[in-house]
């Protein structure tokens, strides 16, 4: 099976502009490709996971990845999938987030000896002259055509700023700049980025001639992958300080039955022959598949030792109700008001819910317990001494925190 055929078999490819040329480049290690990451937070999350795994997979086949950090486009904000304008970030915040991304990406991609590049589009976008952009780039974009893009159509009724309207031009210019600076001949992105990517391909061909290599591929479920990064209690981050290895493991251990094999195909590096044998698995066997998925992805992000700890802790937790590596939360005196804290505040502070309203619903629906005893009253309160020896707070069937004071 060729590299490209495996990408298709794993469910990663949705659309391409020139399949035969793309096959030639990828299968023979001739692709220099980029994927962009806008630095909207100080950590990557599991919504970025598919892109990172794809970059690793293609690099292993001899192709050269370019991780493009959007220090420039981050100043504008991508309107795709949004109902309102993204909050503006300061240049200092953007730079900090870019630095955090670099460190995390190095766990997936080998940047040594020129095997991959990490670049920041602020290096060229911030120096662009407005009049020059209008003259050199503007003529190659049709406003009528841009307005047909899904990312803009969704926002037209609620309001689309001129700032965001420029995002497609900036992203398209990225491909043009990368093509000229680094010989980048291919770009990957989610299906929600298709219009922006086509804009880059078209810009290269119009500026440099139709024979210029410029290919685009979209990832079938990258948009869905972004949704993977959200849970009821917030995002699932790759930074262990934000999402512990245990919680990361539990997130993947709890995927739905219908999604587990799809995730194993797309995100793990297990051989397809091995995965295909799982297609007939049912019932309890699907739980085994979920354990395989959770272990493989936790190992990829946090290392084998942490993955093993998380798996052992999960099994210990559900067999005996205790686990040495269960995520914990330490309370301070400042967390208590007049020596007391109610259960809703405790759920929010521990990270088991994102808000008091969500905590209230969880209690009222019977989904919260302390040391195995269901909490039925939202006014239940605790004193600091209640947590001297640690207590186990549980929300739902599989979300736990050891609360310590």
C-alpha positions in Angstrom: 0.0 0.0 0.0 1.4 3.4 -0.9 1.6 6.3 1.5 -1.3 8.1 -0.2 -3.4 4.9 -0.3 -2.9 4.5 3.4 -4.0 8.1 4.1 -7.2 7.3 2.1 -7.7 4.0 3.9 -7.4 5.8 7.3 -10.1 8.2 6.3 -7.9 11.3 6.2 -8.4 12.6 2.7 -11.6 14.5 1.6 -10.7 16.6 -1.4 -7.6 17.2 -3.6 -6.9 19.5 -6.5 -4.6 17.2 -8.5 -4.7 13.6 -7.2 -2.1 12.1 -9.5 0.5 14.8 -8.9 -0.2 14.7 -5.2 0.3 10.9 -5.2 3.6 11.3 -7.0 4.9 13.9 -4.5 3.8 12.1 -1.3 4.6 8.5 -2.3 8.1 9.4 -3.3 8.9 11.8 -0.4 9.0 14.9 -2.6 6.3 16.9 -0.8 7.3 19.9 1.2 4.0 20.7 2.9 2.6 23.0 5.5 -0.2 23.0 8.0 -1.0 26.3 9.9 -1.8 26.7 13.6 -3.2 30.0 14.8 -1.9 30.7 18.3 -5.2 31.4 20.0 -4.1 29.7 23.3 -0.9 28.8 25.1 -1.3 25.1 24.4 -2.4 22.9 21.5 -5.5 20.8 22.1 -6.8 17.5 20.8 -8.5 19.4 17.9 -5.0 19.8 16.5 -4.2 16.2 17.0 -5.1 15.0 13.5 -2.9 17.6 11.9 0.1 16.7 14.1 -0.3 13.0 13.5 -0.5 13.6 9.8 2.6 15.6 9.8 4.4 12.9 11.7 3.1 10.2 9.4 4.2 12.0 6.2 7.6 12.9 7.7 8.2 9.2 8.4 7.6 8.6 4.7 10.4 11.1 3.8 8.3 14.2 3.2 9.2 17.6 4.7 6.7 19.3 7.0 6.5 23.0 7.7 4.7 23.9 10.9 3.4 27.4 10.2 2.6 29.4 13.4 0.1 32.1 12.7 1.7 35.0 14.5 0.5 37.3 11.7 -2.9 35.8 10.9 -3.5 35.5 14.7 -3.7 39.3 14.7 -6.8 39.1 12.5 -8.6 35.9 13.5 -10.2 33.2 11.4 -13.9 33.6 10.9 -14.4 29.9 10.0 -16.9 28.2 12.3 -17.5 31.3 14.4 -20.6 33.3 15.1 -18.8 36.4 16.3 -15.5 38.1 16.0 -12.6 36.6 17.8 -11.2 38.6 20.8 -8.1 40.6 19.8 -4.8 39.4 21.3 -1.8 41.5 22.1 1.5 40.9 20.2 3.0 39.7 23.5 0.3 37.1 24.1 0.6 35.9 20.5 4.4 35.5 20.8 4.0 33.6 24.1 1.5 31.2 22.6 3.8 30.7 19.6 6.6 29.7 21.9 4.4 27.2 23.7 3.4 25.6 20.4 7.0 25.1 19.3 7.8 23.1 22.4 4.7 20.9 22.1 5.1 20.2 18.3 8.7 19.0 18.9 7.2 15.9 20.5 5.6 14.9 17.2 7.9 16.3 14.5 11.7 15.9 14.1 13.1 19.4 13.4 16.7 18.3 13.4 19.0 18.4 10.4 16.5 20.3 8.2 14.0 17.5 8.3 11.2 20.0 9.1 10.7 23.7 9.5 8.9 25.8 12.0 8.1 29.3 10.7 6.0 32.2 11.8 3.9 34.1 9.2 4.4 37.3 11.1 7.9 37.3 9.5 6.4 38.3 6.2 2.8 39.5 6.9 3.8 42.1 9.4 6.1 43.8 6.9 3.6 44.0 4.0 2.8 47.4 2.7 -1.0 48.0 2.4 -0.9 49.6 -1.0 1.5 46.9 -2.3 -1.0 44.2 -1.1 -3.9 46.0 -2.9 -1.9 46.2 -6.1 0.0 42.9 -6.1 -2.5 40.6 -4.5 -5.9 42.3 -4.6 -6.4 41.8 -8.4 -6.2 38.0 -8.0 -9.2 37.8 -5.7 -12.9 38.1 -6.8 -15.1 39.6 -4.1 -18.1 37.8 -5.5 -16.3 34.5 -5.3 -15.0 35.1 -1.8 -18.6 35.8 -0.6 -19.6 32.3 -1.7 -17.1 30.8 0.7 -18.9 28.9 3.5 -16.8 30.7 6.2 -18.1 34.0 5.0 -21.7 33.0 4.1 -22.3 31.8 7.7 -21.3 35.2 9.1 -23.0 37.6 6.6 -26.3 37.8 8.5 -24.8 38.4 11.9 -22.0 40.7 10.6 -18.6 40.2 9.1 -15.9 42.7 9.7 -13.6 43.9 7.0 -10.8 42.8 9.3 -11.9 39.2 9.1 -12.7 39.5 5.4 -9.0 39.8 4.9 -8.2 36.5 6.5 -8.6 34.5 3.3 -6.1 36.8 1.5 -3.6 36.6 4.3 -3.8 32.7 4.4 -3.5 32.6 0.7 -0.5 34.8 0.8 1.1 32.4 3.3 1.2 29.6 0.7 2.6 32.0 -1.9 5.3 33.1 0.6 6.2 29.6 1.7 6.3 28.4 -2.0 8.9 31.1 -2.8 10.9 31.0 0.4 11.0 27.2 1.1 9.8 25.5 -2.0 6.6 24.5 -0.3 4.5 22.6 -2.9 1.5 21.3 -0.8 -0.8 22.5 1.9 -3.1 20.6 4.2 -6.0 21.8 6.2 -9.5 21.1 7.4 -12.5 21.0 5.2 -13.6 24.3 6.7 -10.4 25.8 5.2 -11.0 24.6 1.6 -11.8 28.1 0.2 -8.8 29.7 1.8 -6.5 26.9 0.5 -7.8 27.2 -3.0 -7.1 30.9 -2.8 -3.5 30.2 -2.1 -3.2 27.7 -4.9 -4.8 30.2 -7.3 -2.6 33.0 -6.2 0.6 31.0 -6.9 -0.6 30.0 -10.3 -1.7 33.5 -11.2 1.5 35.2 -10.0 4.0 32.5 -11.1 2.3 30.7 -13.9 0.1 27.7 -14.3 3.0 25.3 -14.2 3.9 26.3 -10.7 3.4 23.4 -8.3 0.8 24.2 -5.7 -1.4 21.4 -4.4 -4.1 21.4 -1.8 -5.5 18.6 0.3 -8.1 18.8 3.0 -8.4 16.4 5.9 -11.8 14.7 6.0 -12.5 15.2 9.7 -10.3 18.0 10.8 -13.3 20.2 11.5 -14.7 17.3 13.5 -11.3 17.0 15.1 -11.6 20.5 16.5 -14.9 19.5 18.2 -13.0 16.6 19.7 -11.1 19.1 21.7 -14.1 20.2 23.7 -15.8 18.4 26.6 -18.4 19.6 29.1 -15.7 20.9 31.3 -13.6 22.7 28.7 -10.9 21.9 26.3 -8.6 18.8 26.3 -5.1 20.2 26.1 -1.8 18.6 25.2 -0.1 20.6 28.0 -0.1 18.2 31.1 -0.5 21.3 33.4 -3.8 22.0 31.8 -5.0 18.4 31.2 -3.3 15.7 33.2 -2.1 12.5 31.5 -4.8 10.7 33.5 -7.6 13.0 32.2 -6.2 12.9 28.7 -6.3 9.1 28.8 -9.8 9.1 30.2 -11.0 11.5 27.5 -10.0 8.9 24.8 -11.2 6.0 26.9 -14.6 7.6 26.9 -15.2 8.1 23.2 -18.4 6.7 21.8 -18.6 3.1 20.5 -19.3 4.5 16.9 -16.1 6.6 17.0 -13.5 4.4 18.5 -12.3 2.5 15.4 -12.4 5.7 13.3 -10.2 7.4 15.9 -7.8 4.5 16.0 -7.5 4.6 12.2 -6.9 8.3 11.9 -4.8 9.0 15.0 -2.7 6.0 16.0 0.2 4.5 14.2 -1.0 0.9 14.6 -0.8 -1.1 11.3 -4.0 -1.1 9.3 -4.0 -4.9 9.2 -4.2 -4.9 13.0 -7.0 -2.3 13.1 -9.0 -4.0 10.4 -9.3 -7.1 12.6 -11.1 -4.9 15.1 -14.0 -4.1 12.7 -15.9 -7.2 13.9 -15.5 -6.3 17.6 -18.6 -5.7 19.6 -19.7 -5.2 23.2 -16.9 -5.6 25.8 -14.4 -5.8 22.9 -15.1 -2.2 22.1 -14.0 -1.3 25.6 -10.7 -3.0 24.8 -10.4 -0.9 21.6 -11.0 2.2 23.7 -8.2 1.2 26.1 -5.9 0.7 23.1 -6.8 4.1 21.6 -6.3 5.9 25.0 -3.0 4.2 25.7 -1.6 4.9 22.2 -2.5 8.5 22.1 -1.4 9.2 25.7 1.9 7.5 24.9 2.3 9.7 21.9 1.7 13.0 23.8 3.1 12.2 27.3 5.4 9.2 26.8 5.0 5.5 27.5 5.6 5.8 31.3 2.8 8.3 31.8 0.5 6.3 29.5 1.1 3.2 31.6 0.5 5.1 34.8 -2.8 6.5 33.5 -4.0 3.1 32.3 -3.1 1.4 35.6 -4.8 4.2 37.6 -7.9 4.0 35.5 -8.2 0.2 36.0 -7.5 0.6 39.7 -10.1 3.3 40.0 -12.9 1.3 38.5 -12.0 -1.9 40.2 -11.4 -0.6 43.7 -12.4 3.1 43.7 -8.8 4.3 44.4 -5.9 5.2 42.2 -2.5 6.6 43.1 -2.3 8.8 40.0 -5.8 10.1 40.0 -5.8 13.8 39.2 -6.0 15.8 42.4 -6.9 19.4 43.3 -5.5 21.2 46.3 -7.7 23.7 48.1 -6.3 26.8 49.8 -7.7 29.0 52.6 -8.6 31.6 49.9 -11.0 29.1 48.3 -13.3 29.2 51.3 -15.6 32.0 52.3 -16.1 32.3 56.0 -14.7 28.8 56.4 -17.1 27.2 54.0 -17.4 26.1 50.3 -20.5 24.8 48.6 -20.5 21.8 46.3 -21.1 24.0 43.2 -18.0 26.0 43.8 -16.0 22.8 44.5 -17.1 21.3 41.2 -16.0 24.5 39.3 -12.7 25.0 41.1 -11.7 21.3 40.7 -12.3 21.5 36.9 -15.1 19.0 36.9 -17.5 21.6 35.5 -17.0 24.8 33.7 -19.6 26.9 35.5 -21.9 26.9 38.5 -24.9 26.5 36.3 -23.4 23.3 34.8 -22.5 22.2 38.3 -26.1 22.7 39.5 -27.4 20.6 36.6 -25.0 17.8 37.4 -26.1 17.7 41.1 -29.8 18.0 40.3 -29.5 15.1 37.7 -27.9 12.9 40.3 -24.5 12.8 38.7 -22.3 14.0 41.6 -21.0 12.0 44.6 -18.4 12.4 47.3 -16.6 9.3 48.5 -19.2 7.2 46.7 -22.2 9.0 48.4 -24.5 10.8 46.0 -25.0 14.5 46.6 -28.6 15.6 46.3 -28.6 19.1 47.8 -26.9 21.9 45.8 -26.5 23.8 49.1 -24.2 21.0 50.5 -21.2 22.8 52.1 -17.7 21.7 53.3 -15.2 23.1 55.7 -11.4 23.0 55.2 -10.9 20.1 57.7 -13.2 17.9 55.6 -10.4 17.4 53.1 -7.4 16.9 55.4 -7.1 13.3 54.4 -8.4 13.8 50.9 -11.8 12.9 49.5 -12.9 11.6 46.1 -15.3 13.9 44.2 -17.0 12.2 41.2 -19.0 13.8 38.4 -20.7 11.4 36.0 -19.5 7.9 35.7 -15.8 8.5 34.8 -14.7 11.9 35.9 -12.9 12.0 39.3 -10.8 14.4 41.4 -9.1 13.7 44.7 -9.7 16.9 46.7 -7.0 17.8 49.2 -6.5 20.6 51.7 
